[in-house]
């Protein structure tokens, strides 16, 4: 327990003390996330917060984790974290093409599966499927890694949202590993939670900094590793076994996972690329109903906690019935928000907010261009 407490504290303090320095350097270097018609902010702000999250997490793991032979996969986890973080930082600064980001995600997936040997070999009866062949196991695991990483990447559209959802899921997974005396993965989950808790001090609305792709993809990768380990040991542990581990893990991450699957289906049905940007995510839906950033985050935090609680309460139910319950409740919620939560007043408010945001964005762009021209003249 001392190691666990130390992991949380080190991760929190490492992120907390580094974040103001990152904000200052980003302002001096003009490394801003410039607003556009898709984004929900209308002022210049840095998106390099992932540097602080990664630093706090990495220092905490290096100082508190046990890298003995029985936990040798952690060296590969750290390598995967470094790769996904580096890709994210480069994308935050220079904007990578989608295929380059996907290639980097595939490399990290290969490290996690081939080197760390974290693969899904049994679905526990989901859709009547139990043991999987090795090729199918690798294909499915690659898909899950890509799905979770991009789910957190794409849901990072409102202040505090991605960090809050990542905090909830990492703590739940960490508690499971703690109860089953797997302290290495307990430390991994709580170290991420410590970093995210510290980051939220600077990211809660109105945000002083964004996490960027470097932060959101890192959160997704850490949660993927926790999920894969949860599935692989869920039925094997003796203290608190989880019989329907694949669906339980899915329920803990349900909000970002179901949101990205829903959006991808919408894009494909409209003949668009799955990677094409739009405003169909669940946080966009809530913003369009007149909710503020803070309320959107609170609503989705509550939704995530509710699904996690329902999933854990019905953990001994039939795995297929539990999966149908999760998916059904999610889409019922989407239906209610889309067709019954709107009012003419809220739509008028949203329209006024949209027009104001457009005006503010133009002012921001004008100010930014003036500063850039001034710098060029001085040079």
Legacy VTK file of the C-alpha trace (Angstrom):
# vtk DataFile Version 3.0
C-alpha trace
ASCII
DATASET POLYDATA
POINTS 379 float
0.000 0.000 0.000
2.923 2.345 0.611
3.996 1.852 -3.018
0.474 2.580 -4.232
0.225 5.779 -2.189
3.686 6.825 -3.374
2.708 6.185 -7.013
-0.338 8.442 -6.726
1.558 11.205 -4.932
4.571 11.185 -7.269
2.379 11.184 -10.379
0.234 14.010 -9.012
3.140 16.218 -7.952
5.171 15.509 -11.095
2.308 16.671 -13.304
1.265 19.519 -11.023
4.648 21.237 -10.826
5.436 20.778 -14.524
2.131 22.075 -15.926
2.633 25.826 -15.230
6.053 25.624 -16.894
4.507 23.973 -19.982
1.818 26.668 -20.159
4.435 29.432 -19.929
6.748 27.915 -22.563
3.797 27.297 -24.911
2.744 30.949 -24.665
6.273 32.209 -25.255
6.711 29.881 -28.240
3.163 30.531 -29.555
2.340 26.812 -29.564
-1.434 27.196 -29.574
-4.427 25.107 -30.578
-6.046 27.638 -32.915
-9.886 27.505 -32.792
-11.975 26.670 -35.845
-15.606 25.873 -36.662
-15.391 22.328 -35.202
-13.766 23.172 -31.901
-15.637 24.234 -28.803
-13.151 26.859 -27.600
-12.783 30.352 -29.074
-9.443 31.484 -27.666
-5.811 30.532 -28.177
-4.669 27.789 -25.813
-1.848 25.267 -25.729
-2.557 21.585 -26.361
0.690 20.279 -24.846
-0.742 19.152 -21.509
0.015 15.555 -22.446
3.675 16.295 -21.708
2.815 16.813 -18.048
0.612 13.710 -17.896
3.284 11.531 -19.489
6.045 12.907 -17.267
4.119 12.357 -14.041
3.098 8.849 -15.095
6.571 7.813 -16.284
8.406 9.100 -13.202
5.877 7.441 -10.911
6.165 4.058 -12.658
9.958 4.156 -12.757
10.209 4.960 -9.046
7.515 2.660 -7.664
6.994 -0.292 -10.037
8.693 -3.670 -9.681
10.457 -4.608 -12.925
11.440 -8.106 -11.817
11.233 -11.034 -14.237
7.593 -11.756 -13.363
6.626 -8.246 -14.515
9.006 -7.986 -17.434
6.206 -6.821 -19.755
6.336 -3.374 -18.126
9.454 -2.414 -20.043
7.422 -2.914 -23.219
4.520 -0.957 -21.779
6.848 1.988 -21.157
8.211 1.717 -24.700
4.655 1.774 -26.066
3.810 4.793 -23.884
6.842 6.665 -25.191
5.990 5.935 -28.837
2.319 6.934 -28.590
3.268 10.042 -26.597
5.893 11.093 -29.165
3.449 10.667 -32.044
0.902 12.738 -30.135
3.350 15.578 -29.413
4.434 15.755 -33.048
0.776 15.818 -34.118
-0.064 18.528 -31.584
2.704 20.762 -32.942
2.878 19.960 -36.676
-0.414 18.056 -37.369
0.255 14.602 -38.782
-1.719 12.950 -41.546
-4.200 10.342 -40.224
-2.317 7.395 -41.755
0.849 8.338 -39.874
-1.023 8.379 -36.574
-2.599 5.022 -37.410
0.826 3.596 -38.255
2.156 4.719 -34.884
-0.834 3.186 -33.127
-0.252 -0.104 -34.961
3.382 -0.123 -33.813
2.320 0.328 -30.194
-0.301 -2.384 -30.638
2.399 -4.731 -31.925
4.575 -3.999 -28.888
1.722 -4.649 -26.454
0.641 -7.886 -28.125
3.829 -9.447 -29.506
6.348 -8.329 -26.871
4.210 -7.860 -23.733
1.985 -10.852 -24.675
-1.284 -9.135 -23.787
-3.886 -10.685 -26.092
-7.551 -11.634 -25.828
-7.744 -15.423 -26.072
-11.246 -16.056 -24.693
-14.513 -14.123 -25.016
-16.162 -15.997 -22.170
-19.252 -16.945 -24.177
-19.970 -13.530 -25.720
-22.024 -14.243 -28.866
-21.454 -17.918 -28.072
-17.693 -17.599 -28.563
-15.200 -18.931 -26.034
-11.628 -19.879 -26.954
-10.121 -18.024 -29.903
-7.483 -19.188 -32.333
-4.156 -17.364 -32.154
-4.581 -15.378 -35.420
-8.074 -14.267 -34.391
-6.782 -13.337 -30.940
-4.158 -11.031 -32.416
-6.584 -9.445 -34.894
-9.185 -8.824 -32.191
-6.608 -7.432 -29.760
-5.215 -5.051 -32.403
-8.765 -3.860 -33.066
-9.448 -3.300 -29.359
-6.225 -1.329 -28.894
-6.962 0.901 -31.884
-10.566 1.340 -30.748
-9.815 2.377 -27.160
-6.900 4.665 -28.092
-8.994 6.510 -30.681
-12.070 6.546 -28.434
-10.259 8.659 -25.846
-8.622 10.717 -28.578
-11.959 11.591 -30.175
-13.954 12.212 -26.993
-11.439 14.856 -25.903
-13.614 17.748 -27.060
-14.833 19.374 -23.850
-12.837 20.730 -20.917
-12.134 18.015 -18.365
-14.050 15.257 -20.168
-11.381 12.830 -21.437
-9.313 13.225 -18.276
-12.344 12.598 -16.049
-13.422 9.491 -17.958
-9.848 8.184 -17.946
-9.621 8.858 -14.213
-12.795 6.861 -13.495
-11.837 3.830 -15.581
-8.224 3.696 -14.380
-9.319 3.819 -10.722
-11.886 1.034 -11.211
-9.342 -1.209 -12.941
-6.725 -0.363 -10.301
-9.116 -1.307 -7.473
-9.749 -4.680 -9.111
-6.014 -5.391 -9.357
-5.516 -4.175 -5.779
-8.164 -6.557 -4.436
-6.467 -9.394 -6.309
-2.953 -8.452 -5.125
-1.601 -7.556 -8.572
0.327 -4.509 -7.403
2.152 -3.726 -10.658
-1.084 -3.040 -12.527
-2.553 -1.435 -9.424
0.291 1.077 -9.514
-0.176 1.616 -13.258
-3.858 2.453 -12.811
-3.392 4.701 -9.790
-0.337 6.445 -11.280
-2.397 7.453 -14.303
-5.197 8.545 -11.982
-2.768 10.721 -10.016
-1.495 12.424 -13.176
-5.025 13.014 -14.483
-6.252 14.359 -11.165
-3.433 16.896 -11.229
-4.062 17.746 -14.895
-7.738 18.449 -14.170
-6.683 21.324 -11.922
-5.546 23.100 -15.102
-8.043 21.603 -17.559
-11.398 22.083 -15.838
-13.522 24.764 -17.524
-12.306 27.322 -18.389
-9.229 25.319 -19.315
-5.750 26.807 -19.047
-4.303 23.993 -21.184
-5.489 21.020 -23.255
-4.007 17.530 -23.149
-3.776 17.251 -26.946
-3.323 13.979 -28.785
-0.224 13.224 -26.712
-2.396 13.072 -23.604
-5.611 11.550 -24.969
-3.882 8.727 -26.865
-1.702 7.982 -23.822
-4.814 7.718 -21.631
-6.350 5.404 -24.214
-3.272 3.186 -24.381
-2.920 2.875 -20.592
-6.610 2.009 -20.273
-6.243 -0.508 -23.103
-3.440 -2.275 -21.248
-5.483 -2.273 -18.035
-8.468 -3.634 -19.973
-6.471 -6.406 -21.679
-4.916 -7.483 -18.384
-8.345 -7.352 -16.735
-9.775 -9.648 -19.421
-6.831 -12.055 -19.327
-6.814 -12.529 -15.542
-10.465 -11.819 -14.742
-11.557 -15.448 -14.578
-8.221 -16.759 -13.281
-7.948 -14.782 -10.038
-9.084 -16.487 -6.849
-10.117 -13.589 -4.587
-12.570 -11.652 -6.758
-13.033 -13.511 -10.067
-14.935 -11.862 -12.933
-16.687 -14.405 -15.130
-17.879 -11.971 -17.815
-14.591 -10.036 -17.929
-14.810 -8.866 -21.613
-18.225 -7.291 -21.109
-17.398 -5.950 -17.650
-14.334 -4.211 -19.095
-16.446 -2.909 -21.975
-18.960 -1.488 -19.494
-16.266 0.385 -17.561
-15.160 2.095 -20.804
-18.629 2.186 -22.345
-19.083 5.948 -22.857
-15.985 6.586 -25.039
-16.212 3.172 -26.773
-19.878 3.336 -27.739
-19.503 6.969 -28.776
-16.644 6.263 -31.211
-18.421 3.192 -32.641
-21.618 5.202 -33.138
-19.780 8.072 -34.850
-17.815 5.741 -37.137
-21.056 4.044 -38.211
-22.654 7.437 -38.931
-19.685 8.534 -41.037
-19.580 5.311 -43.046
-23.362 5.354 -43.598
-23.006 8.848 -45.068
-20.197 7.760 -47.368
-17.514 9.603 -45.427
-14.164 8.376 -44.170
-14.165 7.038 -40.576
-11.400 9.591 -39.914
-13.298 12.599 -41.296
-13.975 15.207 -38.572
-17.532 16.169 -37.661
-19.693 17.233 -34.719
-21.586 14.001 -34.079
-19.907 13.008 -30.819
-21.975 12.757 -27.675
-20.406 15.898 -26.170
-21.350 17.840 -29.320
-24.906 16.531 -28.966
-25.098 17.811 -25.393
-23.521 21.158 -26.285
-26.128 21.573 -29.022
-28.831 21.150 -26.369
-27.557 24.227 -24.566
-25.423 22.570 -21.861
-22.232 24.295 -20.777
-18.807 22.628 -20.852
-18.972 21.938 -17.133
-22.460 20.410 -17.318
-21.541 18.244 -20.290
-18.572 16.877 -18.366
-20.652 16.286 -15.237
-23.422 14.532 -17.199
-20.982 12.180 -18.924
-19.077 11.516 -15.685
-22.371 10.523 -14.099
-23.237 8.390 -17.115
-19.887 6.602 -16.966
-20.260 5.932 -13.236
-23.810 4.693 -13.765
-22.793 2.208 -16.464
-19.845 1.013 -14.392
-22.126 0.448 -11.396
-24.777 -1.355 -13.461
-22.101 -3.513 -15.069
-20.603 -4.498 -11.722
-24.002 -5.106 -10.098
-25.011 -7.485 -12.904
-21.557 -9.074 -13.287
-22.954 -12.553 -12.568
-25.678 -12.271 -15.216
-25.553 -13.933 -18.614
-22.764 -12.258 -20.562
-24.890 -11.699 -23.680
-27.801 -10.261 -21.719
-25.424 -7.914 -19.924
-23.940 -6.725 -23.220
-27.416 -6.097 -24.661
-28.387 -4.207 -21.493
-25.338 -1.955 -21.793
-25.832 -1.199 -25.491
-29.577 -0.763 -25.108
-29.298 1.737 -22.256
-26.661 3.721 -24.144
-28.766 4.125 -27.286
-31.898 4.866 -25.263
-29.947 7.677 -23.630
-28.803 8.985 -27.027
-32.399 8.872 -28.304
-33.670 10.790 -25.285
-30.999 13.465 -25.589
-31.491 13.851 -29.334
-35.300 13.959 -29.515
-36.634 14.930 -26.111
-34.016 17.044 -24.342
-34.187 19.954 -26.816
-36.296 23.034 -26.404
-36.746 26.077 -28.604
-35.198 28.198 -25.895
-32.070 26.043 -25.685
-31.736 26.025 -29.448
-31.942 29.830 -29.500
-29.303 29.974 -26.792
-27.067 27.643 -28.794
-27.571 29.756 -31.902
-26.578 32.927 -30.035
-23.595 31.124 -28.507
-22.551 29.904 -31.944
-22.730 33.398 -33.429
-20.835 34.840 -30.462
-18.201 32.110 -30.801
-17.779 32.939 -34.484
-17.292 36.627 -33.649
-14.845 35.803 -30.858
-12.940 33.433 -33.132
-12.567 36.122 -35.789
-11.293 38.533 -33.143
-8.827 35.940 -31.894
-7.568 35.216 -35.406
-7.205 38.939 -36.114
-5.249 39.501 -32.910
-3.101 36.456 -33.570
-2.284 37.610 -37.122
-1.363 41.082 -35.860
1.023 39.594 -33.327
2.579 37.340 -35.958
3.059 40.303 -38.333
4.595 42.325 -35.531
7.049 39.549 -34.773
8.000 39.265 -38.456
8.631 43.024 -38.692
10.762 42.984 -35.555
12.848 40.130 -36.992
LINES 1 380
379 0 1 2 3 4 5 6 7 8 9 10 11 12 13 14 15 16 17 18 19 20 21 22 23 24 25 26 27 28 29 30 31 32 33 34 35 36 37 38 39 40 41 42 43 44 45 46 47 48 49 50 51 52 53 54 55 56 57 58 59 60 61 62 63 64 65 66 67 68 69 70 71 72 73 74 75 76 77 78 79 80 81 82 83 84 85 86 87 88 89 90 91 92 93 94 95 96 97 98 99 100 101 102 103 104 105 106 107 108 109 110 111 112 113 114 115 116 117 118 119 120 121 122 123 124 125 126 127 128 129 130 131 132 133 134 135 136 137 138 139 140 141 142 143 144 145 146 147 148 149 150 151 152 153 154 155 156 157 158 159 160 161 162 163 164 165 166 167 168 169 170 171 172 173 174 175 176 177 178 179 180 181 182 183 184 185 186 187 188 189 190 191 192 193 194 195 196 197 198 199 200 201 202 203 204 205 206 207 208 209 210 211 212 213 214 215 216 217 218 219 220 221 222 223 224 225 226 227 228 229 230 231 232 233 234 235 236 237 238 239 240 241 242 243 244 245 246 247 248 249 250 251 252 253 254 255 256 257 258 259 260 261 262 263 264 265 266 267 268 269 270 271 272 273 274 275 276 277 278 279 280 281 282 283 284 285 286 287 288 289 290 291 292 293 294 295 296 297 298 299 300 301 302 303 304 305 306 307 308 309 310 311 312 313 314 315 316 317 318 319 320 321 322 323 324 325 326 327 328 329 330 331 332 333 334 335 336 337 338 339 340 341 342 343 344 345 346 347 348 349 350 351 352 353 354 355 356 357 358 359 360 361 362 363 364 365 366 367 368 369 370 371 372 373 374 375 376 377 378
